[in-house]
């Protein structure tokens, strides 16, 4: 099974990159979000979503990514307040 952080290749197109997301659809189909390395022009490439059975792991120690903290900061930030102000009439 493919996991986040693995370096993978699409068996059909040869597209390679790091798994940055995995989705599971209503009928159980899993798709894998793959982000390739930054292009030579420095632009961040978009994530490609590919069905998991079409993806193979080509992990090695030099290319796999181990995420740091799983702390997303969600509970550490205060809940924003919704302030509704009356509209001004001119």
VENWO-V67803 format. One record per backbone hydrogen bond with DSSP energy under -0.5 kcal/mol. CO is the residue of the C=O (numbers start at 1). NH is the residue of the N-H. E is the energy in kcal/mol with one decimal. If there is no record, write none. Layout:
co:CO nh:NH e:E
co:CO nh:NH e:E
This chain:
co:3 nh:6 e:-1.6
co:5 nh:65 e:-2.8
co:6 nh:8 e:-0.6
co:6 nh:19 e:-2.6
co:7 nh:58 e:-2.7
co:8 nh:17 e:-1.9
co:9 nh:11 e:-0.6
co:9 nh:56 e:-2.7
co:10 nh:14 e:-2.3
co:15 nh:10 e:-2.7
co:17 nh:8 e:-3.0
co:18 nh:20 e:-0.5
co:18 nh:35 e:-2.6
co:19 nh:5 e:-2.6
co:21 nh:33 e:-3.5
co:23 nh:31 e:-2.1
co:25 nh:28 e:-2.5
co:29 nh:25 e:-2.9
co:30 nh:52 e:-2.8
co:31 nh:23 e:-2.5
co:32 nh:34 e:-0.6
co:32 nh:50 e:-2.3
co:33 nh:20 e:-2.7
co:33 nh:21 e:-1.1
co:34 nh:36 e:-0.6
co:34 nh:48 e:-2.6
co:35 nh:18 e:-2.4
co:39 nh:42 e:-2.2
co:43 nh:39 e:-1.8
co:43 nh:45 e:-0.5
co:48 nh:34 e:-2.9
co:48 nh:50 e:-0.6
co:50 nh:32 e:-3.3
co:51 nh:54 e:-1.7
co:52 nh:55 e:-2.2
co:54 nh:11 e:-2.9
co:56 nh:9 e:-2.5
co:60 nh:63 e:-1.0
co:60 nh:64 e:-2.1
co:65 nh:67 e:-0.6
co:70 nh:72 e:-0.8
co:73 nh:77 e:-0.8
co:74 nh:77 e:-0.5
co:81 nh:83 e:-0.7
co:82 nh:84 e:-0.6
co:83 nh:85 e:-0.6
